[in-house]
Amino acid sequence: MGKIQRALISVSNKDGLATFARALSALGVEIISTGGTATLLRQEKIPVKDISEITGFPEMMDGRVKTLHPKVHGGILSLRDNPEHVAQMKQHGIGPIDLVVVNLYPFESTVARGAPFHDIVENIDIGGPSMVRAAAKNFAHVGVVVDPADYEKIIHELREKDSLSDATRFALAQKAFRHTAHYDGAIANYLDALDGEKKPGRFGESLSLQVTKIQDLRYGENPHQSAAFYASADGRAPSIARAKQFQGKELSYNNILDADAALRVILEFTDTATVAIKHNNPCGVATSKASLADSFRKAKASDPVSIFGGVIAVNRPVDEETALEMKDIFLEIVLAPSFTPEAKKVLSSAKRLLNIRLLELDLNGEAPGGYDLRRVRGGLLVQDWDLGTVDVHECKVVSKRQPTEDELRAMDFGWRVCRHVKSNAIVFTSADQVLGVGAGQMSRVDSVKLAVMRAATHSLDLNGSVVSSDAFFPFPDGVEEAAKAGAKAVIQPGGSIKDNEVVAVADQYGMAMVLTGMRHFRH
């Protein structure tokens, strides 16, 4: 590729544009531009030529038609080493365009701010994607820039040699096609989800996914599997993809899964809380009115064996006291809003501690956007995120005995944890601590027995506890086992054909029982 002599600039995102265009102009590059971009460049005293001077046509139809012209696309698409192309350019007065700097109308942000349908349609860019794709296709001769983050390195390379290397142009073309693919996918997903009255709410006939690789992973779930970590751009919800790591090895595939599970649970609580995750299930959860360290001690006591090698999430800055509690246990990850300097010092004070991955993540933000996706062989399951909540004070009491206020608090705590346990899920709790967890069993009564066994293993007293179940009890035996273990109250969705028998057992043992009417399977 020869020297870059002519650039076409037409951008929606004008971050850094004036500096970039001024540098191009200083290098002797002629700049062609459109609409608002040209206006900004003139305001910045940067020489610019309107696109209409090139095409011989004014920008028309409210800007819908301005760059769709042979003198634009011929200048971009022509093969400089093809004599016939060169001759045709000369014959038709088409000048070469060596650099295309274009990013697209803000379609996604227009949708996100709830704009009227007409405004959304007007933010479907036509000329922009056409120019980007044309330049990217002709990367052998043309550079294409869609990301302001690339401006500085483009200028640096042009100052070095007046042109862009083959490798740079190819990398820019790769990014350009990713850019247009994401853009077209967003438009297709939005329109496809509208009903006949142009209102959102249905699953479209197709689903376009665009995710960005964060890193290659050492391996997948097992060492013989390759893996990588990709991030989606669906909203500003807290995400492990945006966590900042301070120490320890790179996150593994399983680390990321467990950290995400910990994040989901910790977001359930506003009180000071600690969550311990092992193999994608909460093994210890506790809140405290006293301190973060106190919540950690209680979460550890929930299952002092399983927490070994686990992932911890907290919703307060990790202080020195809490770090001192953590340092004597082998932990894979500690996820927190922040770490005090003293806590960082404690958690890096010995060689073995340097293996603990410290992740900082702002826990404030929106609910997750997009959909919850799960891959199956030959297909993809798509659903809304499980964001359903209940107010325990509004739940239906079906037992003869009304729950006490302490029991209601324990029900609220247990229900928040239970929804994140693999089905069949049973969780025994007090008002601020997990006491026993039964996860992933094929029958619900076995989950109850497992939870009771785990509590007994760690000498946790279930007398006066509350039991939470993610789905209805199909038979009374699960409630009977819970009552025999000491549970005094039950929260569950209800809906079994044997609900009357289940309630009768609760009444027999003097238990309070409430129905949420909402199931939380997690397969």
C-alpha positions as CSV (number, residue, x, y, z in Angstrom):
1,M,0.0,0.0,0.0
2,G,1.3,3.4,-0.9
3,K,1.2,6.6,1.0
4,I,-2.2,7.6,2.5
5,Q,-3.2,10.7,0.7
6,R,-7.0,10.9,1.1
7,A,-9.3,10.0,4.0
8,L,-13.0,9.9,4.3
9,I,-14.2,10.7,7.9
10,S,-17.9,10.3,8.9
11,V,-18.4,9.3,12.5
12,S,-21.2,9.3,15.1
13,N,-18.8,8.9,18.1
14,K,-16.6,12.0,17.9
15,D,-14.4,11.2,20.8
16,G,-10.8,12.1,20.0
17,L,-11.8,13.0,16.4
18,A,-10.4,16.6,16.3
19,T,-6.9,15.5,17.5
20,F,-6.9,12.6,15.1
21,A,-8.0,14.6,12.1
22,R,-5.6,17.5,12.9
23,A,-2.8,14.9,12.9
24,L,-3.9,13.5,9.5
25,S,-4.1,17.0,8.0
26,A,-0.6,17.8,9.3
27,L,0.7,14.7,7.5
28,G,-0.7,16.1,4.2
29,V,-3.8,13.9,4.1
30,E,-6.8,15.4,2.3
31,I,-10.0,14.9,4.4
32,I,-13.4,14.4,3.0
33,S,-16.4,14.4,5.4
34,T,-20.1,14.6,5.9
35,G,-22.7,16.5,7.9
36,G,-22.0,17.0,11.5
37,T,-18.5,15.6,11.2
38,A,-17.5,18.2,8.6
39,T,-19.1,20.9,10.8
40,L,-17.0,19.9,13.8
41,L,-13.8,19.7,11.8
42,R,-14.4,23.2,10.4
43,Q,-15.0,24.5,13.9
44,E,-11.7,23.1,14.8
45,K,-10.0,24.9,11.9
46,I,-9.1,21.6,10.2
47,P,-9.3,21.7,6.3
48,V,-12.1,19.5,5.1
49,K,-14.0,18.9,1.8
50,D,-17.7,18.1,1.8
51,I,-18.7,14.8,0.3
52,S,-21.0,16.7,-2.0
53,E,-18.0,18.2,-3.7
54,I,-16.8,14.7,-4.6
55,T,-20.2,13.2,-5.7
56,G,-21.6,16.3,-7.3
57,F,-24.9,15.7,-5.4
58,P,-26.0,17.4,-2.2
59,E,-26.7,15.4,0.9
60,M,-30.4,14.8,0.7
61,M,-33.5,13.1,2.2
62,D,-32.6,14.2,5.7
63,G,-29.1,12.8,5.3
64,R,-30.4,9.3,4.3
65,V,-28.5,9.7,1.0
66,K,-25.0,11.2,1.0
67,T,-22.3,8.6,0.5
68,L,-24.1,6.0,-1.7
69,H,-22.3,7.1,-4.9
70,P,-19.8,5.5,-7.3
71,K,-17.3,8.3,-6.7
72,V,-17.3,7.2,-3.0
73,H,-17.5,3.5,-3.3
74,G,-15.3,3.4,-6.5
75,G,-12.6,5.3,-4.6
76,I,-12.8,2.8,-1.7
77,L,-13.2,-0.5,-3.6
78,S,-10.9,0.0,-6.5
79,L,-7.9,-2.3,-6.8
80,R,-4.9,-0.1,-7.1
81,D,-2.8,-2.8,-8.8
82,N,-5.5,-3.7,-11.3
83,P,-4.9,-1.7,-14.6
84,E,-8.6,-1.9,-15.6
85,H,-9.7,-0.5,-12.3
86,V,-7.2,2.3,-12.5
87,A,-8.3,3.1,-16.1
88,Q,-12.0,3.1,-15.1
89,M,-11.2,5.4,-12.2
90,K,-9.5,7.8,-14.5
91,Q,-12.3,7.6,-17.1
92,H,-15.0,8.5,-14.5
93,G,-13.0,11.0,-12.5
94,I,-12.9,8.8,-9.4
95,G,-10.2,9.6,-6.9
96,P,-8.8,6.9,-4.6
97,I,-9.8,6.9,-0.9
98,D,-7.0,5.4,1.1
99,L,-8.4,5.6,4.7
100,V,-12.0,5.3,5.8
101,V,-12.8,6.5,9.3
102,V,-16.4,5.6,10.1
103,N,-18.5,4.5,13.1
104,L,-22.2,4.1,13.0
105,Y,-25.4,5.8,14.1
106,P,-26.0,5.0,17.8
107,F,-28.8,2.4,17.3
108,E,-28.4,0.4,20.5
109,S,-28.2,3.5,22.8
110,T,-31.3,4.9,21.0
111,V,-33.2,1.7,21.8
112,A,-31.8,1.7,25.4
113,R,-33.1,5.2,26.2
114,G,-36.6,4.2,25.1
115,A,-36.8,6.4,22.1
116,P,-39.9,6.3,19.8
117,F,-39.9,3.6,17.1
118,H,-39.5,6.3,14.4
119,D,-36.3,7.6,16.0
120,I,-35.0,4.0,16.4
121,V,-35.6,3.4,12.7
122,E,-33.8,6.6,11.7
123,N,-30.8,5.4,13.7
124,I,-30.4,2.4,11.4
125,D,-27.2,3.4,9.5
126,I,-27.0,2.5,5.8
127,G,-24.2,4.5,4.2
128,G,-21.9,3.9,7.2
129,P,-21.9,0.1,7.1
130,S,-21.6,0.2,3.3
131,M,-18.4,2.2,3.5
132,V,-17.0,0.2,6.4
133,R,-17.6,-3.1,4.6
134,A,-16.3,-1.8,1.3
135,A,-13.1,-0.6,3.0
136,A,-12.7,-3.8,5.0
137,K,-13.2,-5.9,1.9
138,N,-10.4,-3.9,0.1
139,F,-8.0,-4.1,3.1
140,A,-5.2,-4.8,0.7
141,H,-5.3,-1.2,-0.4
142,V,-7.5,0.7,2.2
143,G,-7.3,1.2,5.9
144,V,-10.6,1.3,7.8
145,V,-11.0,2.7,11.3
146,V,-14.2,2.1,13.4
147,D,-12.8,2.5,16.9
148,P,-11.5,5.8,18.3
149,A,-9.2,3.7,20.5
150,D,-7.2,3.0,17.3
151,Y,-6.6,6.6,16.4
152,E,-3.3,7.0,18.3
153,K,-1.6,4.0,16.9
154,I,-2.8,4.8,13.4
155,I,-1.2,8.2,13.6
156,H,2.0,6.7,15.1
157,E,2.3,4.3,12.2
158,L,1.6,7.0,9.6
159,R,4.3,9.2,11.1
160,E,6.7,6.4,10.9
161,K,6.2,5.4,7.2
162,D,3.3,7.4,5.7
163,S,1.3,4.2,5.2
164,L,-0.2,1.3,7.1
165,S,1.3,-2.1,7.1
166,D,-0.5,-5.2,5.7
167,A,-0.8,-6.6,9.2
168,T,-2.4,-3.3,10.5
169,R,-4.9,-3.1,7.6
170,F,-5.9,-6.7,8.0
171,A,-6.4,-6.3,11.8
172,L,-8.5,-3.2,11.2
173,A,-10.6,-5.1,8.6
174,Q,-11.2,-7.9,11.1
175,K,-12.4,-5.3,13.7
176,A,-14.5,-3.5,11.1
177,F,-16.4,-6.7,10.1
178,R,-17.0,-7.5,13.8
179,H,-18.3,-3.9,14.2
180,T,-20.8,-4.2,11.4
181,A,-21.8,-7.8,12.4
182,H,-22.6,-6.6,15.9
183,Y,-24.5,-3.6,14.5
184,D,-26.6,-5.6,12.1
185,G,-27.2,-8.3,14.7
186,A,-28.5,-5.7,17.2
187,I,-30.9,-4.3,14.6
188,A,-32.1,-7.8,13.6
189,N,-32.6,-8.8,17.2
190,Y,-34.6,-5.6,18.0
191,L,-36.9,-5.8,15.0
192,D,-37.4,-9.6,15.2
193,A,-38.6,-9.2,18.8
194,L,-41.4,-6.8,17.9
195,D,-45.0,-8.0,17.5
196,G,-47.4,-7.0,14.9
197,E,-48.0,-3.7,16.7
198,K,-44.2,-3.0,16.8
199,K,-44.0,-3.6,20.6
200,P,-41.3,-5.7,22.1
201,G,-42.0,-8.9,24.0
202,R,-41.5,-12.0,21.8
203,F,-38.6,-14.3,21.0
204,G,-37.5,-13.6,17.5
205,E,-37.2,-16.1,14.6
206,S,-33.5,-15.8,14.9
207,L,-31.0,-14.6,17.5
208,S,-27.7,-12.9,16.7
209,L,-25.0,-13.0,19.3
210,Q,-21.9,-10.9,19.4
211,V,-19.4,-11.3,22.2
212,T,-15.8,-10.1,22.7
213,K,-13.0,-12.2,23.8
214,I,-11.4,-11.2,27.1
215,Q,-8.8,-13.8,27.2
216,D,-7.8,-17.4,26.3
217,L,-8.0,-19.7,29.3
218,R,-5.3,-22.3,30.2
219,Y,-8.0,-25.0,29.6
220,G,-11.7,-25.6,30.1
221,E,-13.5,-27.6,32.7
222,N,-10.9,-30.3,32.3
223,P,-7.2,-30.0,31.1
224,H,-7.9,-31.7,27.8
225,Q,-10.5,-29.0,26.8
226,S,-9.5,-25.7,25.2
227,A,-11.4,-22.6,26.4
228,A,-11.7,-18.8,26.2
229,F,-13.7,-16.2,28.1
230,Y,-15.9,-13.8,26.2
231,A,-17.9,-10.8,27.4
232,S,-21.3,-9.6,26.1
233,A,-22.3,-6.0,25.9
234,D,-25.9,-6.3,27.2
235,G,-26.2,-3.6,29.8
236,R,-24.3,-2.4,32.8
237,A,-25.0,-5.2,35.3
238,P,-22.2,-6.3,37.6
239,S,-20.2,-9.0,35.8
240,I,-17.0,-11.1,36.4
241,A,-16.0,-9.9,32.9
242,R,-15.6,-6.4,34.4
243,A,-13.8,-7.4,37.6
244,K,-10.3,-6.1,38.3
245,Q,-7.8,-8.8,39.4
246,F,-5.0,-7.8,41.8
247,Q,-3.1,-11.0,42.5
248,G,-3.0,-14.7,41.8
249,K,-2.9,-16.8,38.6
250,E,-5.3,-16.1,35.7
251,L,-8.8,-17.1,36.3
252,S,-9.7,-20.6,35.0
253,Y,-12.9,-21.8,33.4
254,N,-14.2,-23.3,36.7
255,N,-13.0,-20.2,38.6
256,I,-15.2,-18.0,36.4
257,L,-18.2,-20.2,36.8
258,D,-17.9,-20.2,40.6
259,A,-17.2,-16.5,40.8
260,D,-20.3,-15.9,38.8
261,A,-22.3,-18.1,41.1
262,A,-20.9,-16.2,44.1
263,L,-21.7,-12.9,42.4
264,R,-25.3,-13.9,41.8
265,V,-25.8,-14.8,45.5
266,I,-24.1,-11.8,47.0
267,L,-26.3,-9.5,44.9
268,E,-29.3,-10.9,46.9
269,F,-28.2,-9.0,50.0
270,T,-28.1,-5.4,51.2
271,D,-27.0,-6.3,54.8
272,T,-23.3,-7.0,55.3
273,A,-22.9,-10.5,53.8
274,T,-20.5,-13.2,52.9
275,V,-21.1,-16.0,50.4
276,A,-18.9,-19.1,50.0
277,I,-19.3,-21.1,46.8
278,K,-18.0,-24.6,46.0
279,H,-18.7,-26.3,42.7
280,N,-21.3,-23.7,41.7
281,N,-23.4,-24.1,44.9
282,P,-23.5,-22.0,48.0
283,C,-21.9,-23.9,50.9
284,G,-21.9,-21.0,53.3
285,V,-23.9,-17.8,53.4
286,A,-24.3,-15.4,56.3
287,T,-25.2,-11.8,57.1
288,S,-24.2,-9.7,60.1
289,K,-25.2,-6.5,61.8
290,A,-21.8,-6.4,63.5
291,S,-19.1,-6.6,60.9
292,L,-17.9,-8.2,57.7
293,A,-15.5,-10.4,59.6
294,D,-18.5,-11.7,61.7
295,S,-20.4,-12.5,58.5
296,F,-17.4,-14.4,57.2
297,R,-17.0,-16.4,60.4
298,K,-20.6,-17.4,60.3
299,A,-20.4,-18.3,56.6
300,K,-17.3,-20.4,57.3
301,A,-19.1,-22.2,60.2
302,S,-21.9,-23.2,57.7
303,D,-19.5,-25.6,56.2
304,P,-15.9,-25.3,57.4
305,V,-14.8,-28.3,55.2
306,S,-16.3,-27.3,51.8
307,I,-15.1,-23.7,52.1
308,F,-11.6,-25.0,51.6
309,G,-10.7,-24.3,48.0
310,G,-13.8,-22.3,47.6
311,V,-14.8,-18.9,46.1
312,I,-15.8,-16.1,48.5
313,A,-17.9,-13.0,47.7
314,V,-18.6,-10.2,50.1
315,N,-20.6,-7.0,49.6
316,R,-18.4,-4.7,51.8
317,P,-14.8,-3.6,51.4
318,V,-12.5,-6.3,52.8
319,D,-10.8,-4.9,55.9
320,E,-7.8,-6.1,57.9
321,E,-9.9,-8.0,60.4
322,T,-11.7,-9.9,57.7
323,A,-8.5,-10.6,55.7
324,L,-6.9,-12.1,58.9
325,E,-9.9,-14.5,59.1
326,M,-9.4,-15.5,55.5
327,K,-5.7,-15.9,55.4
328,D,-5.6,-19.3,57.2
329,I,-7.9,-21.0,54.6
330,F,-7.0,-22.0,51.1
331,L,-9.3,-19.9,48.9
332,E,-9.4,-19.7,45.1
333,I,-11.0,-16.2,44.9
334,V,-12.2,-13.4,47.0
335,L,-14.6,-11.1,45.2
336,A,-15.3,-7.7,46.9
337,P,-16.2,-4.1,46.1
338,S,-12.7,-3.2,47.3
339,F,-9.8,-4.2,49.6
340,T,-8.2,-1.9,52.1
341,P,-4.4,-1.5,51.8
342,E,-4.1,-3.4,55.1
343,A,-6.2,-6.2,53.8
344,K,-4.1,-6.5,50.6
345,K,-1.0,-6.6,52.7
346,V,-2.4,-9.5,54.9
347,L,-3.6,-11.5,51.8
348,S,-0.2,-11.2,50.2
349,S,1.9,-11.7,53.3
350,A,3.0,-15.3,52.5
351,K,3.9,-17.0,49.3
352,R,0.9,-19.4,49.5
353,L,-1.5,-16.4,49.9
354,L,-0.3,-15.0,46.6
355,N,-2.3,-17.8,44.9
356,I,-5.6,-16.2,46.1
357,R,-7.1,-14.2,43.3
358,L,-8.4,-10.9,44.6
359,L,-11.2,-9.5,42.4
360,E,-12.6,-6.0,42.8
361,L,-16.0,-5.3,41.3
362,D,-18.6,-2.6,41.7
363,L,-21.7,-4.5,42.8
364,N,-24.0,-1.6,42.0
365,G,-25.7,-1.5,38.6
366,E,-28.6,-2.7,36.5
367,A,-30.2,-6.1,36.2
368,P,-28.6,-8.2,33.5
369,G,-29.7,-7.4,29.9
370,G,-30.3,-9.7,27.0
371,Y,-31.2,-13.3,27.7
372,D,-30.1,-16.3,29.8
373,L,-28.6,-18.8,27.3
374,R,-27.6,-22.4,27.6
375,R,-26.0,-24.4,24.8
376,V,-27.3,-27.9,24.1
377,R,-26.1,-30.3,21.3
378,G,-27.4,-28.8,18.1
379,G,-29.2,-25.9,19.6
380,L,-29.5,-23.1,22.1
381,L,-32.0,-22.7,24.9
382,V,-33.0,-19.0,25.5
383,Q,-35.0,-17.6,28.4
384,D,-35.5,-14.5,30.4
385,W,-33.2,-14.1,33.4
386,D,-34.7,-15.5,36.7
387,L,-35.3,-12.1,38.4
388,G,-38.5,-13.0,40.2
389,T,-38.8,-12.0,43.8
390,V,-41.3,-12.5,46.6
391,D,-42.2,-10.5,49.7
392,V,-42.5,-13.2,52.4
393,H,-45.0,-11.0,54.3
394,E,-47.3,-11.3,51.2
395,C,-46.9,-15.0,50.8
396,K,-49.9,-17.3,51.5
397,V,-49.8,-18.9,54.9
398,V,-51.4,-22.4,54.6
399,S,-50.6,-23.8,58.0
400,K,-52.7,-23.5,61.1
401,R,-49.9,-21.7,62.9
402,Q,-48.8,-18.3,61.6
403,P,-45.0,-17.7,61.2
404,T,-43.3,-15.5,63.7
405,E,-41.5,-12.4,62.6
406,D,-38.2,-14.2,63.3
407,E,-39.3,-17.1,61.1
408,L,-40.3,-14.7,58.3
409,R,-36.9,-13.1,58.4
410,A,-35.3,-16.6,58.2
411,M,-37.7,-17.5,55.3
412,D,-36.6,-14.3,53.4
413,F,-32.9,-15.2,54.0
414,G,-33.3,-18.8,53.1
415,W,-35.4,-18.1,50.0
416,R,-32.7,-15.8,48.6
417,V,-30.1,-18.5,49.0
418,C,-32.2,-21.5,47.9
419,R,-32.9,-20.0,44.4
420,H,-29.2,-20.3,43.7
421,V,-28.8,-23.9,44.7
422,K,-28.9,-26.7,42.1
423,S,-32.3,-28.5,42.0
424,N,-33.6,-30.3,43.8
425,A,-32.7,-27.6,46.4
426,I,-33.2,-27.7,50.1
427,V,-31.7,-25.1,52.5
428,F,-32.0,-24.9,56.3
429,T,-31.2,-21.5,57.7
430,S,-31.6,-19.2,60.7
431,A,-32.4,-15.6,60.0
432,D,-28.8,-14.8,59.1
433,Q,-26.9,-18.1,58.4
434,V,-27.1,-21.2,56.2
435,L,-27.1,-24.3,58.4
436,G,-27.4,-27.1,55.9
437,V,-27.7,-27.4,52.1
438,G,-29.0,-30.3,50.0
439,A,-28.3,-29.7,46.3
440,G,-28.8,-31.6,43.1
441,Q,-30.4,-34.7,44.4
442,M,-32.8,-36.8,42.3
443,S,-35.5,-36.7,44.9
444,R,-36.5,-33.9,47.2
445,V,-36.6,-36.0,50.3
446,D,-33.0,-37.0,49.6
447,S,-32.0,-33.3,49.4
448,V,-33.6,-32.8,52.8
449,K,-31.7,-35.8,54.3
450,L,-28.4,-34.5,52.7
451,A,-28.9,-31.0,54.2
452,V,-29.7,-32.5,57.6
453,M,-26.6,-34.7,57.4
454,R,-24.3,-31.8,56.4
455,A,-25.6,-29.7,59.3
456,A,-25.0,-32.6,61.7
457,T,-21.5,-33.1,60.3
458,H,-20.6,-29.6,61.3
459,S,-22.4,-29.7,64.6
460,L,-25.0,-27.1,63.5
461,D,-28.3,-27.1,65.5
462,L,-31.4,-27.2,63.3
463,N,-33.8,-26.8,66.2
464,G,-35.9,-23.7,65.4
465,S,-34.6,-23.5,61.8
466,V,-36.5,-22.6,58.6
467,V,-36.3,-24.9,55.6
468,S,-36.6,-23.5,52.1
469,S,-37.4,-25.5,49.0
470,D,-37.0,-24.3,45.4
471,A,-40.0,-26.2,44.2
472,F,-43.0,-27.9,45.8
473,F,-42.8,-31.0,47.9
474,P,-44.3,-33.8,45.8
475,F,-44.9,-35.9,49.0
476,P,-45.1,-35.1,52.7
477,D,-42.0,-37.1,53.5
478,G,-39.6,-34.2,52.9
479,V,-41.4,-31.9,55.3
480,E,-41.6,-34.7,57.9
481,E,-37.8,-35.3,57.7
482,A,-37.3,-31.5,58.1
483,A,-39.6,-31.4,61.1
484,K,-37.8,-34.4,62.7
485,A,-34.5,-32.5,62.3
486,G,-35.9,-29.5,64.2
487,A,-37.2,-27.2,61.5
488,K,-40.1,-25.1,62.7
489,A,-41.1,-23.3,59.5
490,V,-41.2,-24.0,55.7
491,I,-41.2,-21.8,52.7
492,Q,-41.9,-23.4,49.3
493,P,-43.8,-22.6,46.1
494,G,-46.7,-25.0,46.5
495,G,-48.6,-26.5,43.6
496,S,-48.3,-30.2,44.3
497,I,-51.4,-32.4,43.9
498,K,-50.5,-33.6,47.4
499,D,-50.3,-30.0,48.9
500,N,-53.1,-30.9,51.4
501,E,-51.1,-33.8,52.7
502,V,-47.9,-31.7,52.9
503,V,-49.7,-29.0,54.9
504,A,-51.3,-31.6,57.1
505,V,-47.8,-32.9,58.1
506,A,-46.6,-29.4,58.8
507,D,-49.7,-28.9,61.1
508,Q,-49.0,-32.2,62.8
509,Y,-45.5,-31.0,63.8
510,G,-46.7,-27.5,64.6
511,M,-44.8,-26.0,61.7
512,A,-45.6,-22.7,60.0
513,M,-45.7,-23.0,56.2
514,V,-46.0,-20.3,53.5
515,L,-46.3,-20.7,49.8
516,T,-44.5,-18.3,47.4
517,G,-46.4,-19.3,44.2
518,M,-43.0,-18.9,42.5
519,R,-40.6,-21.8,41.6
520,H,-36.8,-21.3,41.3
521,F,-35.5,-24.4,39.5
522,R,-31.8,-24.2,38.7
523,H,-30.7,-27.2,36.6
